[in-house]
Amino acid sequence: MNPEKQTARDRILDAAARVIRAQGYAGASVDELCAAAGVTKGAFFHHFKSKEAAAVAAAERFSEMADAIFAAAPYRALPDPVARVFGYVDFRKGLMQGELPAFTCLVGTMAQEAYLTHPAVRAACAQSIDAHVDMLEADVAEAMRARKVDAPGGARGLALYMQAVIQGAFVLAKAHGDASVAAGCLDHLRNHLAGLFGKRETNE
């Protein structure tokens, strides 16, 4: 969205995503969010009663933006469901470029910090992650049927496992300060999927 056409609320939510991904939930003060968004504290509290409320709204906005990105991803048009599953992993790996805060997951970051102390934030993060798993599960289920593959927990279990690898990859990348660590984890995930589905992928 053109920054000049954004509302103050939009700017706050975008700033929350940037600052929290870089500094964590606890490390992002309302003052810092206001400074990053270019709004006054009065404007912040006009839209959100607390930092927690802004974080919940930021999780919802992040989920909506992610849904749009993945819905328009090229792999979504592949007719072979197995190719779509591999395409999803390749697409995620392709996003792992640049500075860590630019591609790591906002809701994963907040969930790790706030799961016990801020239940509303935890619930918003869980809803966002679950919605993404729902999208992935549909392709995984179709791929498993096509190749007669079984896995612990079925399609849901495999989709959750894939998300666990991706979220864990983000943690390792942060720990090492190196995006390539996350990309390497996805290479191993791809190899695991190749063992389940075989290496035959059809992009036609």
C-alpha positions in Angstrom: 0.0 0.0 0.0 1.2 3.5 -0.8 2.4 5.0 2.5 0.8 8.3 1.7 -2.6 6.6 1.5 -2.2 4.6 4.7 -4.3 5.4 7.7 -2.6 6.0 11.1 -4.0 2.6 12.1 -2.3 0.9 9.1 1.0 2.7 9.8 0.9 1.5 13.5 0.2 -2.1 12.5 3.0 -2.1 9.9 5.4 -0.5 12.4 4.4 -3.2 14.9 5.3 -5.9 12.5 8.7 -4.4 11.7 9.6 -3.5 15.3 8.4 -6.7 16.9 10.1 -8.9 14.4 13.4 -7.0 15.0 13.2 -6.5 18.8 10.6 -8.9 20.1 7.3 -8.2 21.8 8.7 -7.2 25.1 11.4 -5.1 23.5 8.9 -3.0 21.5 7.5 -0.1 23.5 4.5 2.0 22.6 6.9 4.9 22.2 9.0 3.0 19.7 5.9 1.9 17.8 4.7 5.5 17.6 8.1 6.7 16.4 8.3 3.9 13.8 4.8 4.7 12.5 5.2 8.4 12.6 2.2 9.0 14.8 1.6 10.6 18.2 0.9 8.6 21.3 -2.6 10.0 21.3 -3.2 8.6 17.9 -1.9 5.2 19.0 -4.3 5.1 21.9 -7.2 6.4 19.8 -6.9 3.2 17.7 -5.6 0.7 20.4 -6.2 0.6 24.1 -2.9 -1.1 24.7 0.2 -2.5 23.1 -1.4 -6.0 23.5 -4.4 -4.9 21.5 -2.1 -3.5 18.8 -0.2 -6.8 18.7 -3.4 -8.8 18.3 -4.5 -6.6 15.4 -1.0 -6.8 13.9 -1.2 -10.6 14.0 -4.5 -10.5 12.2 -3.2 -8.1 9.6 0.0 -10.2 9.1 -2.2 -13.2 8.6 -4.3 -11.4 5.9 -1.1 -10.2 4.1 0.4 -13.7 4.2 -2.8 -15.3 2.9 -2.7 -12.9 -0.1 1.0 -13.6 -0.8 0.6 -17.4 -0.7 -2.7 -17.3 -2.7 -0.9 -15.5 -5.5 2.3 -17.6 -5.4 3.2 -19.3 -8.7 3.2 -22.8 -7.1 -0.5 -22.5 -6.4 -1.3 -22.9 -10.1 0.5 -26.2 -10.4 -2.0 -29.0 -11.2 0.0 -31.8 -9.5 -0.6 -31.6 -5.7 2.8 -33.1 -4.9 4.4 -30.4 -7.0 2.4 -27.8 -5.0 3.7 -29.2 -1.7 7.3 -29.0 -3.0 6.6 -25.7 -4.5 5.4 -24.4 -1.2 8.7 -25.3 0.4 10.7 -23.8 -2.4 8.6 -20.6 -2.2 9.2 -20.4 1.6 12.9 -20.8 1.0 12.9 -18.1 -1.7 11.4 -15.7 0.9 14.4 -16.2 3.2 16.4 -13.4 1.8 17.9 -10.2 3.3 17.7 -9.1 6.9 16.2 -11.5 9.3 13.4 -9.2 10.5 12.2 -8.8 6.9 11.3 -12.5 6.5 10.9 -14.1 9.9 7.4 -14.7 11.2 5.7 -12.1 13.3 3.2 -14.5 14.9 5.9 -17.1 15.6 8.1 -14.4 17.3 5.2 -13.2 19.5 4.0 -16.7 20.3 7.4 -17.7 21.7 7.4 -14.6 24.0 3.8 -14.1 24.9 2.2 -17.6 25.1 2.0 -17.5 28.9 1.9 -13.8 29.8 -0.4 -12.5 27.1 -3.1 -15.0 26.3 -4.9 -12.8 23.8 -1.7 -12.4 21.8 -1.1 -16.2 22.0 -4.6 -16.9 20.7 -4.2 -14.4 17.8 -0.9 -16.0 16.9 -2.4 -19.5 17.1 -5.3 -18.5 14.9 -2.9 -17.1 12.3 -0.7 -20.1 12.3 -3.7 -22.5 12.1 -5.1 -20.6 9.2 -1.9 -21.1 7.3 -1.8 -24.8 8.2 -5.3 -25.1 6.9 -4.2 -23.8 3.5 -1.2 -26.1 3.4 -3.1 -29.1 4.7 -5.5 -29.1 1.7 -2.5 -29.6 -0.7 -0.8 -32.1 1.6 -4.0 -34.2 1.8 -4.5 -34.2 -1.9 -0.8 -35.1 -2.4 -1.0 -37.9 0.1 -4.1 -39.4 -1.6 -2.5 -39.1 -5.0 0.7 -41.0 -4.0 -1.0 -43.2 -1.4 1.2 -41.8 1.4 0.6 -42.2 5.1 2.2 -40.1 7.9 1.7 -39.8 11.6 -1.3 -37.5 12.2 -2.3 -37.7 8.6 -2.3 -34.6 6.4 -2.8 -32.3 9.4 0.1 -33.8 11.2 2.4 -33.4 8.2 1.3 -29.8 7.6 2.0 -29.0 11.3 5.4 -30.7 11.1 6.3 -28.5 8.1 5.3 -25.4 10.0 7.4 -26.6 13.0 10.4 -27.0 10.8 9.9 -23.5 9.3 9.3 -21.8 12.7 12.3 -23.6 14.1 14.4 -22.6 11.1 13.6 -18.9 11.9 14.7 -19.5 15.5 18.0 -21.0 14.4 18.6 -18.2 11.9 18.1 -15.7 14.7 20.4 -17.6 17.0 23.2 -17.7 14.4 22.4 -14.3 12.8 22.4 -16.1 9.4 19.5 -16.5 7.0 21.3 -19.4 5.2 20.8 -21.5 8.3 17.0 -21.3 7.8 17.3 -22.0 4.1 19.4 -25.1 4.9 16.7 -26.4 7.2 14.2 -26.2 4.3 16.5 -28.2 2.2 16.3 -31.0 4.7 12.6 -30.6 4.9 12.4 -31.0 1.1 14.6 -34.1 1.3 12.2 -35.6 3.9 9.2 -34.9 1.7 11.0 -36.5 -1.2 11.4 -39.6 0.9 7.6 -39.6 1.5 6.3 -38.7 -1.9 9.1 -39.8 -4.2 11.0 -37.5 -6.4 8.5 -37.5 -9.2 7.1 -34.0 -9.5 4.8 -32.9 -12.3 4.6 -29.2 -13.2 2.4 -29.7 -16.2 
